[in-house]
C-alpha cells in the first residue's frame, strides 16, 4: 500500500498539499514574473528610450531666420524722420548635410535599439534561470516533504502494531522503547522538510516581487527527469543561433561599422545655403543668395575616424570571446546533465524498487519474529535514504537542465 504512494512523489505533482490552495504551474509563474518583475519593467523602458533616439537621429537641421533693421538716424536735422534711411533685411539659411549623414545616424540609432533589445532578452534569460531554479527547489522541497510524511505514517503504523505485540508479550519493553525513540528521526525529517518548503516558497515569491501569504501560495509541476537529451552539436548550434548575448555582440560589430561610416561622413563639408530680402534706399527692394562652405583644413574628424576603427576591432574580439563562452557554457552544462542522468537511471530502474521491496519484506518478517530489530530499523533508514537521495539527484538533474537551457538561450528541456 505504501509503495503505491511513490508515484505521487516521483510523477506529476498536480495537487496542492493544502486543500483549497491554488497551485501555479511553471508557465503561470513565468507569466507573472514577466508581468510584475521590476527589473524587466525597467528593461522595457530602456528599449523605449533607445527608440526615441531614432527620432532624434533622423531629424533634419533647423533652418535659420534673421531679421535686421539698420541705419536708424535719430539725430536728423530739419523734419524729424529717423526711419527715412532705415535698412530692413530678412535672410534665411539652411545647412545641407551631405554623404547620407541623417541615414547613417538613423542606422546607428537603430543598431543601438537592436542591442538594447538583445541585452534585455539576455537579462530576461538570466532572471528566468534564477526563477526556474527557485521553482524547481520548491518542487523538490514538496517532494521531500511528501516522502518524509509517507515514511512517518508508515513507521507510525508499524509502531502501533509493535505496541500490540508488546502488550501480547511478543517483544520486550526495550525493543518498543527503541522503536519509539527512532520515531524522533522520522518526525524531525518531516519538520525540517516543512521549513525547507516554506523557505523555498519565500525565495520564489521574492523573485516574483509578490507578497501574498506563504500559506496561500503553492506550485505544481513534474518533478522528474527525462532520459533523452539533445545531442551536443544540436545544443551548440541552437545556442549560436539563439543566445541573446552573442546576438548583442554581433550587433555591436555592425553598429561599430555604421559608426565608422558616420565618422567618415562627418569629416566631409556641409554647405549652408542662404537667401535674403531687403530694402536699401534708394533701391526699393532687392534679393540675394549665398553659399558658405567650411574649409576642413585642420579638423577633418580624424580622431573619431580612428576611434571608430578601433571600436570595430574591439567588438570583433568581444564577439569571438562571446562565441567561446557559448561553447564553454553549453559543453559544461551538457556534461553535467548527462552525468546526473547516469546517476539517476539505476535509481529509477533498480534502487527505488529494491529499497521498497526490502522495507516491506523486513517489516513483514519483523512483525512475525523473523527479523531482528536492527534489521528492521536498518531497512527503514535505507528506504528513507534511497528516496531522499533520489529526489536530491532529480533536483540536481533539473538544475543541470536549467543550466543547459540558460546556456542554449531557450528551453530545450522542460
C-alpha positions as CSV (number, residue, x, y, z in Angstrom):
1,X,0.0,0.0,0.0
2,X,2.8,2.4,0.9
3,X,4.9,1.6,-2.1
4,X,2.0,2.7,-4.3
5,X,2.4,6.2,-2.9
6,X,5.7,6.7,-4.6
7,X,4.3,7.9,-7.9
8,X,2.8,10.8,-6.0
9,X,6.3,12.0,-5.3
10,X,8.1,10.9,-8.5
11,X,5.4,11.7,-11.0
12,X,3.5,14.8,-11.7
13,X,2.7,16.8,-8.5
14,X,-0.6,18.4,-9.6
15,X,-2.4,18.6,-6.3
16,X,-1.6,21.1,-3.5
17,X,-0.7,20.0,-0.1
18,X,-3.3,22.3,1.3
19,X,-6.9,21.9,0.4
20,X,-8.4,24.9,-1.4
21,X,-5.0,26.4,-2.1
22,X,-4.3,27.4,-5.7
23,X,-1.2,25.9,-7.3
24,X,0.7,27.7,-10.0
25,X,2.4,25.9,-12.9
26,X,5.7,26.9,-14.3
27,X,4.1,28.7,-17.3
28,X,1.9,30.7,-14.9
29,X,4.8,31.6,-12.6
30,X,6.8,32.7,-15.7
31,X,4.0,34.9,-17.0
32,X,3.5,36.5,-13.6
33,X,7.2,37.1,-13.4
34,X,7.4,38.8,-16.8
35,X,4.4,41.0,-15.9
36,X,5.5,42.1,-12.4
37,X,9.3,41.9,-12.1
38,X,10.6,45.5,-11.7
39,X,13.9,44.7,-13.4
40,X,12.2,43.6,-16.5
41,X,9.8,46.5,-16.5
42,X,12.8,48.9,-16.2
43,X,14.5,47.0,-19.1
44,X,11.4,47.5,-21.4
45,X,11.5,51.2,-20.6
46,X,15.2,51.2,-21.6
47,X,14.2,49.8,-25.1
48,X,11.6,52.6,-25.5
49,X,14.2,55.1,-24.6
50,X,16.5,53.7,-27.3
51,X,13.7,54.0,-29.8
52,X,13.3,57.7,-29.0
53,X,16.9,58.2,-30.1
54,X,15.9,57.1,-33.6
55,X,13.6,60.0,-33.8
56,X,16.4,62.4,-32.8
57,X,18.9,60.9,-35.1
58,X,16.8,61.3,-38.2
59,X,15.8,65.0,-37.6
60,X,16.9,67.5,-40.2
61,X,18.8,70.6,-39.3
62,X,16.6,73.5,-38.4
63,X,16.6,76.5,-40.9
64,X,17.7,79.9,-39.5
65,X,15.8,83.1,-40.0
66,X,17.4,86.5,-39.4
67,X,15.7,89.9,-39.4
68,X,17.6,93.2,-39.4
69,X,16.6,96.8,-39.1
70,X,19.7,99.0,-39.5
71,X,20.7,102.7,-40.3
72,X,18.4,104.3,-37.8
73,X,19.1,108.1,-37.7
74,X,17.6,109.6,-34.5
75,X,19.6,112.8,-34.9
76,X,18.3,114.1,-38.1
77,X,18.3,117.9,-38.8
78,X,15.2,119.5,-40.1
79,X,12.0,117.4,-40.1
80,X,12.3,114.6,-37.6
81,X,12.4,111.4,-39.8
82,X,14.5,108.8,-38.1
83,X,13.2,106.0,-40.3
84,X,13.8,107.7,-43.6
85,X,17.1,105.8,-44.3
86,X,16.3,102.6,-42.4
87,X,17.7,99.4,-43.9
88,X,15.4,96.4,-43.4
89,X,16.8,92.9,-44.2
90,X,15.3,89.4,-43.9
91,X,17.5,86.4,-44.5
92,X,17.1,82.6,-44.2
93,X,19.7,79.9,-44.2
94,X,19.8,76.1,-44.2
95,X,22.6,73.6,-43.6
96,X,22.6,70.8,-46.2
97,X,24.0,67.6,-44.8
98,X,25.9,65.5,-47.4
99,X,27.0,61.9,-47.7
100,X,23.9,60.5,-46.1
101,X,24.6,61.7,-42.6
102,X,21.0,61.5,-41.5
103,X,20.6,58.0,-42.8
104,X,23.8,56.8,-41.1
105,X,22.7,58.4,-37.8
106,X,19.4,56.6,-38.0
107,X,21.1,53.3,-38.8
108,X,23.4,53.8,-35.8
109,X,20.4,54.6,-33.6
110,X,18.5,51.5,-34.8
111,X,21.6,49.5,-34.1
112,X,21.6,50.8,-30.6
113,X,18.0,49.8,-30.2
114,X,18.6,46.3,-31.5
115,X,21.5,45.9,-29.0
116,X,19.2,47.2,-26.2
117,X,16.6,44.6,-27.2
118,X,19.2,41.8,-27.2
119,X,20.5,42.9,-23.9
120,X,17.0,42.9,-22.5
121,X,16.5,39.4,-23.8
122,X,19.7,38.4,-22.1
123,X,18.7,40.0,-18.8
124,X,15.4,38.1,-19.1
125,X,17.3,34.8,-19.8
126,X,19.3,35.2,-16.7
127,X,16.4,36.2,-14.5
128,X,14.3,33.3,-15.7
129,X,17.2,31.0,-14.9
130,X,17.1,32.1,-11.3
131,X,13.3,31.9,-11.3
132,X,13.3,28.3,-12.7
133,X,15.9,27.3,-10.1
134,X,13.7,28.6,-7.3
135,X,10.6,26.9,-8.8
136,X,12.5,23.6,-9.1
137,X,13.7,24.0,-5.5
138,X,10.1,24.4,-4.3
139,X,9.0,21.3,-6.2
140,X,12.0,19.4,-4.7
141,X,11.0,20.6,-1.2
142,X,7.4,19.4,-1.8
143,X,8.6,16.0,-3.0
144,X,10.9,15.6,0.0
145,X,8.1,16.6,2.4
146,X,5.8,14.0,0.8
147,X,8.4,11.3,1.3
148,X,9.1,12.2,4.9
149,X,5.4,12.3,5.7
150,X,4.8,9.0,4.0
151,X,7.8,7.4,5.9
152,X,6.5,8.8,9.2
153,X,3.0,7.5,8.5
154,X,4.4,4.1,7.5
155,X,6.5,4.0,10.7
156,X,3.6,5.0,12.9
157,X,1.5,2.1,11.5
158,X,4.3,-0.4,12.3
159,X,4.8,1.3,15.7
160,X,1.2,0.7,16.5
161,X,1.5,-2.9,15.5
162,X,4.6,-3.2,17.6
163,X,2.8,-1.8,20.6
164,X,0.2,-4.6,20.2
165,X,2.9,-7.1,20.1
166,X,4.4,-5.7,23.3
167,X,1.0,-6.0,25.0
168,X,0.8,-9.6,23.8
169,X,4.2,-10.3,25.2
170,X,5.8,-10.9,21.8
171,X,8.6,-8.2,22.2
172,X,10.4,-6.7,25.1
173,X,9.9,-3.3,26.6
174,X,13.4,-2.2,25.4
175,X,12.6,-3.1,21.8
176,X,9.4,-1.0,21.9
177,X,11.4,1.9,23.5
178,X,14.0,1.8,20.8
179,X,11.3,1.9,18.2
180,X,9.7,4.9,19.8
181,X,13.0,6.7,20.1
182,X,13.7,6.0,16.4
183,X,10.4,7.9,15.5
184,X,12.1,11.1,16.5
185,X,14.3,11.0,13.4
186,X,11.3,10.5,11.1
187,X,9.4,13.3,12.8
188,X,12.5,15.6,12.6
189,X,12.9,14.9,8.9
190,X,9.2,15.9,8.3
191,X,9.5,19.1,10.3
192,X,12.8,20.1,8.6
193,X,11.1,19.4,5.2
194,X,8.3,21.7,6.1
195,X,10.7,24.5,7.0
196,X,12.6,24.0,3.8
197,X,9.4,24.1,1.7
198,X,8.4,27.3,3.3
199,X,11.8,28.8,2.7
200,X,11.7,27.8,-0.9
201,X,8.3,29.4,-1.4
202,X,9.6,32.7,0.2
203,X,12.6,32.7,-2.2
204,X,10.3,32.2,-5.2
205,X,7.9,34.9,-4.1
206,X,10.8,37.3,-3.6
207,X,11.8,36.8,-7.3
208,X,8.2,37.4,-8.3
209,X,8.2,40.7,-6.3
210,X,4.9,39.4,-4.9
211,X,3.7,39.5,-1.3
212,X,0.9,37.0,-0.9
213,X,0.9,35.0,2.4
214,X,3.2,32.0,2.0
215,X,0.5,29.6,3.2
216,X,-1.7,30.7,0.3
217,X,0.9,30.1,-2.3
218,X,1.8,26.8,-3.9
219,X,3.3,25.5,-7.1
220,X,2.7,22.3,-9.1
221,X,4.6,20.6,-11.9
222,X,6.5,17.5,-12.9
223,X,9.4,16.7,-10.6
224,X,11.1,14.0,-12.6
225,X,13.9,13.7,-15.2
226,X,13.9,13.0,-19.0
227,X,16.1,10.2,-20.1
228,X,16.6,11.7,-23.6
229,X,19.0,14.7,-24.0
230,X,19.6,16.5,-27.3
231,X,23.0,15.8,-28.9
232,X,25.8,18.2,-28.1
233,X,26.2,19.6,-31.6
234,X,22.4,20.4,-31.7
235,X,22.7,22.3,-28.4
236,X,25.7,24.2,-29.7
237,X,24.0,25.2,-32.9
238,X,20.9,26.3,-31.1
239,X,23.0,28.4,-28.7
240,X,24.9,30.0,-31.6
241,X,21.6,30.9,-33.2
242,X,19.6,31.9,-30.1
243,X,21.9,33.3,-27.4
244,X,20.9,37.0,-27.0
245,X,24.3,38.0,-25.5
246,X,26.0,36.6,-28.6
247,X,23.5,38.3,-30.8
248,X,24.2,41.6,-29.0
249,X,27.9,41.1,-29.7
250,X,27.3,40.6,-33.4
251,X,25.0,43.7,-33.4
252,X,27.7,45.7,-31.7
253,X,30.1,44.9,-34.6
254,X,27.5,46.0,-37.1
255,X,26.9,49.2,-35.2
256,X,30.6,49.9,-34.9
257,X,30.9,49.7,-38.7
258,X,28.0,52.0,-39.2
259,X,29.5,54.5,-36.7
260,X,32.8,54.3,-38.6
261,X,30.9,55.3,-41.8
262,X,29.2,58.1,-40.0
263,X,32.6,59.3,-38.7
264,X,33.9,59.4,-42.2
265,X,30.8,61.2,-43.4
266,X,31.1,63.7,-40.6
267,X,34.5,64.6,-41.8
268,X,33.0,65.9,-45.0
269,X,32.0,69.5,-45.7
270,X,28.4,70.6,-45.4
271,X,27.4,73.8,-47.3
272,X,25.0,76.4,-45.9
273,X,22.6,78.0,-48.4
274,X,21.2,81.4,-47.7
275,X,18.7,83.8,-49.2
276,X,17.9,87.4,-48.2
277,X,15.4,90.1,-49.0
278,X,15.9,93.7,-48.2
279,X,15.5,97.4,-49.0
280,X,18.4,99.8,-49.3
281,X,17.2,103.3,-50.3
282,X,17.2,104.5,-52.9
283,X,16.8,100.8,-54.0
284,X,13.2,99.9,-53.2
285,X,13.8,96.1,-52.8
286,X,16.4,93.5,-53.6
287,X,17.1,89.8,-53.1
288,X,20.3,87.7,-53.0
289,X,21.6,84.2,-52.4
290,X,24.8,82.9,-50.9
291,X,26.5,79.7,-50.0
292,X,29.1,79.2,-47.3
293,X,31.5,76.2,-47.2
294,X,33.7,75.5,-44.2
295,X,37.3,74.7,-45.1
296,X,38.1,71.4,-43.4
297,X,41.8,72.1,-43.3
298,X,42.6,71.2,-39.7
299,X,39.6,69.4,-38.3
300,X,38.6,66.6,-40.6
301,X,37.2,64.4,-37.7
302,X,40.4,62.4,-37.7
303,X,40.1,61.4,-34.0
304,X,36.6,60.0,-34.4
305,X,37.5,58.1,-37.5
306,X,40.4,56.4,-35.8
307,X,38.3,55.7,-32.6
308,X,35.5,54.1,-34.7
309,X,38.0,51.9,-36.5
310,X,39.4,50.7,-33.2
311,X,35.9,50.1,-31.9
312,X,35.3,47.7,-34.8
313,X,38.4,45.7,-33.9
314,X,37.4,45.7,-30.2
315,X,33.9,44.5,-30.9
316,X,35.3,41.7,-33.2
317,X,37.4,40.5,-30.3
318,X,34.4,40.6,-27.9
319,X,32.3,38.7,-30.4
320,X,35.0,36.0,-30.6
321,X,35.1,35.8,-26.8
322,X,31.3,35.6,-26.6
323,X,31.3,32.6,-29.1
324,X,33.9,30.9,-26.9
325,X,31.8,31.5,-23.8
326,X,28.8,29.9,-25.6
327,X,30.8,26.8,-26.3
328,X,32.1,26.6,-22.7
329,X,28.6,27.1,-21.2
330,X,26.9,24.5,-23.4
331,X,29.6,21.9,-23.1
332,X,29.8,22.2,-19.3
333,X,26.0,22.1,-18.8
334,X,25.6,19.2,-21.2
335,X,28.3,17.2,-19.5
336,X,26.8,17.9,-16.0
337,X,23.3,16.9,-17.2
338,X,24.5,13.6,-18.7
339,X,26.5,12.9,-15.5
340,X,23.4,13.4,-13.4
341,X,21.4,11.2,-15.8
342,X,23.8,8.3,-15.4
343,X,23.4,8.5,-11.6
344,X,19.6,8.7,-11.9
345,X,19.0,5.8,-14.2
346,X,20.0,3.0,-11.8
347,X,17.9,4.5,-9.1
348,X,14.8,4.5,-11.2
349,X,15.4,1.1,-12.8
350,X,16.5,-0.7,-9.6
351,X,17.4,1.0,-6.4
352,X,13.9,2.5,-5.6
353,X,12.0,-0.7,-6.2
354,X,14.7,-2.7,-4.3
355,X,14.5,-0.4,-1.3
356,X,10.7,-0.5,-1.2
357,X,10.8,-4.3,-1.5
358,X,13.4,-4.7,1.2
359,X,11.4,-2.4,3.6
360,X,8.2,-4.4,3.0
361,X,9.9,-7.7,3.4
362,X,11.9,-6.9,6.5
363,X,8.9,-5.2,8.1
364,X,6.7,-8.2,7.4
365,X,9.4,-10.6,8.8
366,X,10.0,-8.4,11.9
367,X,6.3,-8.4,12.7
368,X,6.4,-12.2,12.7
369,X,9.6,-12.5,14.6
370,X,11.7,-13.5,11.5
371,X,14.0,-10.4,11.6
372,X,15.9,-8.6,14.3
373,X,15.1,-5.0,15.5
374,X,18.4,-3.8,13.9
375,X,17.4,-5.3,10.6
376,X,14.0,-3.6,10.8
377,X,15.5,-0.2,11.7
378,X,18.2,-0.5,9.0
379,X,15.6,-1.3,6.4
380,X,13.5,1.8,7.3
381,X,16.6,4.1,7.2
382,X,17.8,2.6,3.9
383,X,14.4,3.2,2.3
384,X,14.3,6.8,3.5
385,X,17.9,7.4,2.5
386,X,17.4,6.0,-1.0
387,X,14.2,8.1,-1.5
388,X,15.8,11.3,-0.3
389,X,19.0,10.6,-2.4
390,X,16.9,10.0,-5.5
391,X,14.9,13.3,-5.0
392,X,18.2,15.2,-4.5
393,X,19.6,13.7,-7.7
394,X,16.4,14.7,-9.5
395,X,16.9,18.2,-8.2
396,X,20.5,18.2,-9.4
397,X,19.3,17.0,-12.8
398,X,16.7,19.7,-13.0
399,X,19.3,22.3,-12.0
400,X,21.6,21.0,-14.7
401,X,18.8,21.1,-17.3
402,X,18.0,24.6,-16.3
403,X,21.7,25.4,-16.7
404,X,21.7,23.9,-20.2
405,X,18.6,26.0,-21.1
406,X,20.5,29.1,-19.9
407,X,23.5,28.1,-22.0
408,X,21.4,27.5,-25.1
409,X,19.3,30.6,-24.6
410,X,15.9,28.8,-24.7
411,X,14.1,25.9,-23.1
412,X,15.5,22.8,-24.9
413,X,14.4,20.7,-21.8
414,X,11.2,21.4,-20.0
